[in-house]
Amino acid sequence: MNVNKEKEDSRNSKNFIKSLDKGLKVIQAFSRENSTMTISEVSNKTNLTRPTVRRILLTLQELRFVDSNNDEFFLTARILNLGYAFLSSQDLIKIAEPFMQKFVKRVGESCSMAVLDKDDIIYIARVPTKRIITITLSVGSRLPAHATSMGQVMLAHLSKEELNDFFSNVNLNKLTNQTLINKTDLLQELEKIRQSGWALAEQELETGLRSIAAPIKNTKGKTVAAINCSTQSSRVAKETLIKEYLPILLQTANDISENLINQG
């Protein structure tokens, strides 16, 4: 069945709570670029009516998930409770972090884990080094999947229907001269990744930044997350990244996957 058709059917089900759906859309409308917004701005971003947005924001404010300054609304720190509830319940993160720490100790580079959410990846775990990179990343950060190694390795393992759904909704923004924004080119790259089992993003997200990624799989062999290693191109040669760091990253991903399977 078509993925979009399945979504439409589920949202027309009597079990689907439309008011909750609208409330979550309002919460997700806020971002680093849009940290404070008026009712009209939230309405424009969510395609919800102003009266609906107003009621939702005032409800969230009463629950202390949102606050306001004059006519502008913003999320409060209490919203983090929703994320912490997820993180504390995830065996994957508890299993992965010790292996990620070992990886960082061996290679001296940071290691991150992310999951796929529509056309973005969301960081769910990160073991940094003391090295400074241009992009500041932390748990909860979102990045476009098509321009990241973790995003590409997870996209490569989607079903045909899921991949069609991705391309029907995504905006393939060009972030650098290296970013793949042509669907045919990206599909060819994803096929290579599917065959090799790993991905390399060569300055596709940011000039001077390269990374490698490997998939994390569950008991059914489904890719549920990915881990990566990011470096500055001026400091670590691509050959070094592939020949020295990649085998360790692949082993780390395999160890995490095996332990996840055993826990299951």
C-alpha positions as CSV (number, residue, x, y, z in Angstrom):
1,M,0.0,0.0,0.0
2,N,1.1,3.6,-0.7
3,V,2.7,5.2,2.4
4,N,0.8,8.4,1.9
5,K,-2.5,6.4,1.6
6,E,-1.7,4.6,4.8
7,K,-1.1,7.9,6.6
8,E,-4.4,9.3,5.2
9,D,-6.3,6.2,6.4
10,S,-4.8,6.3,9.9
11,R,-5.6,10.0,10.3
12,N,-9.3,9.4,9.3
13,S,-9.5,6.6,11.9
14,K,-11.8,7.2,14.9
15,N,-8.7,6.6,17.1
16,F,-6.8,9.5,15.6
17,I,-7.0,12.6,17.9
18,K,-6.8,15.6,15.6
19,S,-6.5,18.2,18.4
20,L,-3.3,16.4,19.7
21,D,-2.0,16.4,16.1
22,K,-2.5,20.1,15.9
23,G,-0.9,20.7,19.2
24,L,2.2,18.8,18.2
25,K,2.4,20.7,14.9
26,V,2.5,24.0,16.9
27,I,5.3,22.7,19.2
28,Q,7.3,21.5,16.2
29,A,6.9,24.8,14.4
30,F,9.5,26.4,16.8
31,S,13.1,26.0,15.9
32,R,16.5,27.7,16.3
33,E,15.6,29.9,13.4
34,N,12.1,30.5,14.7
35,S,12.6,30.5,18.5
36,T,10.0,33.2,19.1
37,M,6.8,33.7,17.0
38,T,3.5,35.5,17.0
39,I,0.2,33.7,16.6
40,S,0.1,34.7,12.9
41,E,3.6,33.4,12.3
42,V,2.8,30.0,13.9
43,S,-0.4,29.9,11.9
44,N,1.5,30.5,8.6
45,K,4.1,27.7,9.5
46,T,1.5,25.1,10.5
47,N,-1.4,26.0,8.1
48,L,-3.7,26.1,11.1
49,T,-6.2,28.9,11.7
50,R,-5.2,31.8,14.0
51,P,-8.0,31.0,16.5
52,T,-6.8,27.3,16.7
53,V,-3.2,28.3,17.1
54,R,-4.2,30.9,19.8
55,R,-6.1,28.2,21.8
56,I,-3.3,25.7,21.5
57,L,-0.6,28.3,22.6
58,L,-2.6,29.5,25.5
59,T,-3.2,25.9,26.6
60,L,0.5,25.1,26.3
61,Q,1.2,28.3,28.3
62,E,-1.1,27.2,31.0
63,L,0.8,23.9,31.2
64,R,4.1,25.8,31.3
65,F,5.4,24.3,28.0
66,V,5.2,27.8,26.4
67,D,5.6,31.3,27.6
68,S,5.1,34.7,25.9
69,N,6.6,38.2,25.8
70,N,4.1,40.7,24.6
71,D,2.7,39.1,21.4
72,E,5.5,36.6,20.9
73,F,5.5,33.1,22.1
74,F,8.5,30.8,22.8
75,L,9.0,27.3,24.2
76,T,10.1,26.9,27.9
77,A,12.7,24.5,29.3
78,R,9.8,22.2,30.4
79,I,9.5,21.1,26.8
80,L,12.7,19.1,27.4
81,N,10.7,16.8,29.6
82,L,9.2,15.3,26.5
83,G,12.6,14.6,25.0
84,Y,14.1,13.3,28.2
85,A,11.2,10.8,28.5
86,F,12.2,9.4,25.2
87,L,15.9,9.3,25.9
88,S,15.5,7.7,29.3
89,S,13.3,4.9,27.8
90,Q,15.6,4.0,24.9
91,D,17.7,0.8,25.4
92,L,19.5,1.7,22.1
93,I,21.1,4.8,23.6
94,K,22.1,3.0,26.8
95,I,23.6,0.2,24.7
96,A,25.4,2.4,22.2
97,E,27.1,5.0,24.4
98,P,29.8,2.7,25.9
99,F,30.8,1.5,22.4
100,M,30.7,5.1,21.1
101,Q,33.0,6.2,23.9
102,K,35.5,3.4,23.0
103,F,35.4,4.6,19.4
104,V,36.2,8.2,20.4
105,K,39.0,7.0,22.7
106,R,40.6,5.0,19.9
107,V,40.4,7.5,17.0
108,G,40.3,10.8,18.9
109,E,37.3,12.1,16.9
110,S,33.7,12.6,17.9
111,C,31.0,10.0,17.4
112,S,27.2,10.7,17.1
113,M,24.0,8.7,16.7
114,A,20.9,9.8,15.0
115,V,17.5,8.6,13.8
116,L,15.6,9.5,10.7
117,D,12.5,11.8,11.1
118,K,10.9,12.5,7.7
119,D,13.5,14.5,5.7
120,D,15.7,15.2,8.7
121,I,18.0,13.3,11.1
122,I,17.7,13.9,14.8
123,Y,20.8,13.5,17.1
124,I,19.9,11.2,20.0
125,A,23.4,10.6,21.4
126,R,26.8,12.2,21.0
127,V,30.2,11.6,22.4
128,P,32.3,14.7,21.6
129,T,36.0,15.4,21.7
130,K,37.7,18.6,22.7
131,R,38.2,19.6,19.1
132,I,36.2,22.5,17.8
133,I,34.1,22.2,14.7
134,T,32.1,25.0,13.0
135,I,28.7,23.4,13.5
136,T,27.6,23.1,17.1
137,L,25.7,19.9,17.6
138,S,24.0,18.4,20.6
139,V,21.2,15.8,21.4
140,G,18.1,17.0,19.7
141,S,19.8,18.8,16.8
142,R,18.2,18.3,13.4
143,L,20.0,18.3,10.1
144,P,18.8,17.6,6.5
145,A,19.1,13.9,5.8
146,H,20.1,14.2,2.2
147,A,23.3,16.2,3.1
148,T,24.6,14.1,6.0
149,S,26.3,10.7,6.1
150,M,24.0,9.3,8.8
151,G,21.0,10.5,6.8
152,Q,22.2,9.0,3.6
153,V,23.0,5.6,5.2
154,M,19.5,5.5,6.7
155,L,17.8,6.6,3.5
156,A,19.7,3.9,1.6
157,H,18.0,1.2,3.7
158,L,14.5,2.4,3.3
159,S,12.0,0.4,1.3
160,K,11.1,1.6,-2.2
161,E,7.7,2.9,-0.9
162,E,9.4,4.8,2.0
163,L,12.0,6.3,-0.3
164,N,9.3,7.4,-2.8
165,D,7.5,9.1,0.1
166,F,10.7,10.8,1.1
167,F,11.3,12.3,-2.3
168,S,7.7,13.3,-2.7
169,N,8.0,15.6,0.4
170,V,11.6,16.7,0.7
171,N,13.2,19.9,-0.4
172,L,16.7,19.0,-1.6
173,N,18.4,22.3,-0.6
174,K,21.9,22.9,-1.8
175,L,24.0,23.7,1.2
176,T,27.4,23.6,-0.4
177,N,28.8,23.0,-3.9
178,Q,29.0,19.3,-3.0
179,T,25.5,18.8,-1.9
180,L,23.5,16.3,-4.0
181,I,20.2,17.9,-5.0
182,N,19.4,15.9,-8.1
183,K,17.1,13.0,-7.4
184,T,18.8,10.7,-9.9
185,D,22.3,11.4,-8.6
186,L,21.2,10.9,-5.0
187,L,19.4,7.6,-5.8
188,Q,22.6,6.4,-7.4
189,E,24.6,7.4,-4.3
190,L,22.1,5.6,-2.1
191,E,22.4,2.4,-4.1
192,K,26.2,2.5,-3.7
193,I,25.7,3.0,0.1
194,R,23.2,0.1,0.2
195,Q,25.8,-2.1,-1.5
196,S,28.8,-1.0,0.6
197,G,27.1,-0.7,4.0
198,W,28.5,2.7,4.8
199,A,28.3,6.3,3.7
200,L,30.7,9.2,3.1
201,A,29.5,12.8,3.1
202,E,32.2,14.9,1.5
203,Q,31.6,18.5,2.4
204,E,27.9,18.2,1.5
205,L,26.6,19.8,4.7
206,E,29.3,22.3,5.3
207,T,32.5,23.2,3.4
208,G,35.5,21.7,5.1
209,L,33.4,19.0,7.0
210,R,33.5,15.3,6.0
211,S,32.0,12.4,7.8
212,I,31.5,8.6,7.5
213,A,28.5,6.7,8.9
214,A,27.3,3.2,9.4
215,P,23.8,1.7,10.1
216,I,22.5,0.3,13.4
217,K,20.1,-2.6,12.9
218,N,17.5,-4.3,15.1
219,T,16.5,-7.9,15.5
220,K,14.6,-7.9,12.2
221,G,17.5,-6.5,10.3
222,K,15.9,-3.1,9.9
223,T,18.0,0.0,10.1
224,V,16.8,2.0,13.1
225,A,19.6,4.5,13.6
226,A,23.1,5.4,12.4
227,I,26.4,6.4,13.9
228,N,29.0,8.6,12.4
229,C,32.5,10.2,12.7
230,S,32.9,13.8,11.6
231,T,36.2,15.5,10.9
232,Q,37.7,18.6,9.3
233,S,38.9,17.9,5.8
234,S,42.0,20.1,6.4
235,R,43.0,17.9,9.3
236,V,42.1,14.4,8.3
237,A,42.6,13.1,4.8
238,K,39.7,11.2,3.1
239,E,42.0,8.2,2.7
240,T,42.8,8.2,6.4
241,L,39.1,8.4,7.3
242,I,38.3,5.5,5.1
243,K,41.3,3.2,5.7
244,E,41.8,3.8,9.4
245,Y,38.6,5.1,10.9
246,L,36.0,3.4,8.9
247,P,36.8,-0.2,9.9
248,I,36.6,0.8,13.6
249,L,33.3,2.6,13.0
250,L,31.8,-0.4,11.2
251,Q,32.9,-2.7,14.1
252,T,31.4,-0.2,16.6
253,A,28.1,-0.2,14.6
254,N,28.1,-4.0,14.5
255,D,28.8,-4.3,18.2
256,I,25.9,-2.0,19.0
257,S,23.6,-3.9,16.6
258,E,24.5,-7.2,18.1
259,N,24.0,-6.0,21.6
260,L,20.6,-4.5,20.6
261,I,19.6,-7.8,19.1
262,N,20.7,-9.7,22.2
263,Q,18.7,-7.3,24.4
264,G,15.7,-7.9,22.2
